[in-house]
C-alpha cells in the first residue's frame, strides 16, 4: 500500500498570474489534504505570498483575497490620494522612495490576516517555508526561512517588483523583489528528498515576450522585467530541471502581463488553477487515497 507522497512546492513569481497558483493551492489543500505531505514550500514574489498563507494553513484566505481584488491598488497603494496635489506628490514620493507605489498595504494585509497563525504554528512546519529576496547591499539572493523574525516584511520585499514598488529596509539592509534574480526558487531542488517536486505556475514556455506598446511607464517596466526574466540563467535552469524529470511542471496557461490585475483575469486564472489541481490529484495522488 503506497504511503502519502511528500511534495516540494516551487512557487515562482508572476504578478497577477499568481491567481493560478492560489486556485491550485486552495483546491489541493482544501479537498485533498490527506493524500500528501508538505515537504517544503519555496516562493518568490507573488509565490512568497501564496506560500506563506499556505504554510500557515490559510488557503481560505488566498481565495477570499484574490477573488476580491479589483486592481493593483489592493496590493500596492499610491503614496497620496489627494485629488489635487496627489499626482505631483506621487511622482515626488515615487522618485525618492525608489518605487512608483508603496508596499505598506501589502505588509498590513499580511500582518492583519496571518499574525495569529504565525504565532500558533510549530517551528518544524515554519522551517519548511522559504521566500526569496534580493539583498541590494550585497547584490545577491537570500532565502529567508519561515522561522526568521520580521517574516512578513521579507515576504513583502520578495513580492515588491523593482521600481514599481519600493524596497524595504530590514536590519539596515535594503531588500527587494526576489524575482529580480530568481523568479523560480531553485536553491533546494537538487538536495530535495521529496517524492514530487512541482512547479506551480510553470509558464516559461507559455508566456511569450511581446514588444511593449509603451503606452505608460507600468507597461514599459513590466516588459523590462519580462525581458530579464526570460533571458536569465535561473529560467534556463528550471527548464533543464523539467526536461531532466527532476520537476513536474504545473503549467499556467495565463498569457497576460503580470501587472494586469482585473477581476476577470484573476477569476479565470484561479479557476484554471483549481482545474490543474484536480488533474494533478488524479494523476499523482488518487492511488494513495483509494488504497487507504
N, C-alpha and C positions, 0 to 999 in steps of 0.2 A: 504494500500500500504506500503510494508516494506521500511524502510529507509536504508541509507548506513550503512554497518556494520563497527564498529570500530575494527581494527586489531592491536594486540600487537605482534610484531615480536621478536622472540627469535632466535638469530644468533650465534650458537656455533662455537668454534674453530675447526680446522681440516686441516690446511695447504692447500694443493692443492685441497682437497675436497671442498674448498670454491668456486670453479668454478661452482659447482652445485647451491650454494646459489646465485651467481651472475646471472646465467641464469634465475633462478626463479624470482629474484627481477626485473631484466631488463624487462622480459616479463610482469609481473604483473603491474608494474608502467608505462610501455610504452603503453600497449594495453588496460588495464582495470582500469585506474586511477579514473574514475568516479563512480566506483561500490563500493568503500570502503573509509574509512578514516583511516589515520595512528594515532593510539592511542599512541604507544610507539615503539621504536626500541632499543633493548639491544643487544650488541655484545661483544663477546670475541675473541681475537686473530684475525684470518682472518675475523671473523664475525664483528669485530670492524671496519675493513677497509671497508667491503661491506656496513655496516650500516651507516657509516659517509658519504659515497658517496651517499647513498640512501636518507638520511635525507636532504642532500644539493641539491637534485634534479639532480644528475649526474649519473643516472643508465646507460646513454650512455657511460660514462667513464668506468664503470665496464666492459662493453662488449669490448670496444676498448683495454683496458689494459690486461684483462685476455686472450683474444684471440691473443695477440701479444707476450705473454710470451714464451720464448724459454727454459729457465732453471731457477734454483733458483737464479742465479746471477741478474736476472731482478728485484728481490725484495731486496736481500741482496748481498752486494759486498765483494770481497776479500779485505783484508787490504792492499795488494800490488799486482800490476800486472806486476812487474818487472820480466822478463823471467829468469833472472839469480839468483837474490837474493830473489825474491818474495816468494818462498815457505818457505824459512827459516824465512823471516820476518813475513809471515802469521802465522807461528807457534808461534813466539815470541809475536806478537801483540795479537793473539787469547788468549794466556796464560794470559797476563797482562791486557787485556781488557774484560776478562770473557766471551768471545764468539768467535767461530770459524769464524764468518762472522760479518761484520759491517752493522748496520741497517741505516746508514746515507742516503743511496739511497732511502729507503722507505719513510723516513721523507721528503726528497726533492721531491719525487713523489707526496706526499700528498699536500705539500705546493704549488708546482708549479701549480697543476691542480685544487685545491679546495679552495685556499685562497680567491679568489674573491667571490665565492659563500658563504663562511663563513661570509664574511663581509657584504653581502647584505641580508642575511636571517633574519627573525624576531626571537626575543628571545623566543617566545612561541613555535615555531617549534623546535628550538635548544634544548629546555628543554625536548623534547620528546625522545632525544637520550642519551644513556649512554654506556660507554665501561668499561670493567673490567680489572683492573691491579692488580699485586701483589706488595704490599709495602714491600720491603726487610728489611727495618729498623725495622718495627713493626710486621713483619711476619703475614700480614693479607691482605685480599682482599679489594679493594676500587672500588666503582662505580663512574666513572668520568662523570659528567653531560656535555651535549653539550655546555653549556654556559661557561665552565671553560676556563681560559686562558691557552695558550700553548696546545690546544686540540690535535693538530696533533702529538705532542711529546708523549702524553698519548696514542694515538691510536697506534703509533709505538711501544711503550713499551708493550702494550697489545698483539701486533702481533709478538713479538720477542721471539721465542722459547728459553727457558733457555738453556744455554751452547752453543747451535747452534748460537745464536746471542747475542750481548752484551746488558746488561741492560742500562737504560737511567736515568741520574740524573736530576731530576726536583725539583727545590726549595730545593736543598741539600738532597733530598731523592732519593734513587735508586729504580726504578720500573722495573718490568719485566713481562713476559708472564702471562696474566690473566688466561690462561688455566692451569697454574701450580696448582691452587686450585679450579678453577671453569670454566671448559670447557663450561658448559651451564650456561648462565647468568640467574639465577633463583630468584634473590632477590625481584623482584617486581611482581612475578606471583600471590602470594596469595592475594595481595591487588589490583590487576588489575581490572578495570571496563570495560575492552574491551569485545566486543561481541565474539571475537575469539582470542585465544592465540595460535599462530602457531610456531612450532619449524622448522625452515627452514634448513634442513640438519640433521635431526634426524637419526643417524646411529648406535646407541648403540646396536641394535640387528642385524645389518647387517655386520659391520666390525668385524671380528674375529681376536683375537690376534694370531699371528703366531710366532713360535720360530725364532728368527733372525738368518740370516746367518753369521752375524758379519763380513761381507766382508770388511767393513770400519767403521770408527767411526760414520759417519752420520746415517748409517743403525742401528748401535747399539744404538745411542742416541734416534733415532725415536722410537725404540722398547721400550726403558725405559719409554719414555713419554706415549706411549700407555698403558704400564703396570699400571702406576699411574692413568691414566685416567679411564680405565675400572674398576678399583677397588676402585674408590673414592666414598665418600658419595654423592657428587654432582651428579654423574651419577646414583646412586641408587634413589636419589630424583626425577630426571627428569623422570625416568622410572615409578615411582609411580604416578607422575602427569599425565602421559599419560594414565596409567591404570585407574585412577580415573576420567578421562574425562576432566580434567582441561585444558589440552593442546592437540592440534591437531598435530600429527607428520607428517611432510612432509619428507618422507623417502628418504635419499640419498643412492643410490644404488652403489656408488663408493666404491670399496674394496681395493684400492691401499694404499700404505704408504703415510702419509701426506707430505713426502718430495719428492715424485716422480713427480717433475714439468717437464712434457714433453708436447709438443703441442697436441699430440694425446689424452692423458689422459684429458687435460684441455678442449679440444673441446668436447669430449664425455660427460664430466661432465656438461658443460654449456648447451649442447643440452638436456640432461636429466632434467636439471633444468627448461628449457623452457617447456618441456612436462608436468612436475609436476605442473607448474603454470597454464597451460591450464586446467588441470584436477581439480585443486583447484577452479578455476573460475567457471567451470561447476557445481561443487558440492556445493559451498557455496555462490557464488556471482551472478550467471547468473539470478536468480529470481529477484534480485534488478534491473538489467538493463532492463529486459523485462517488468517490471511493470511501468517503467518511461514513 
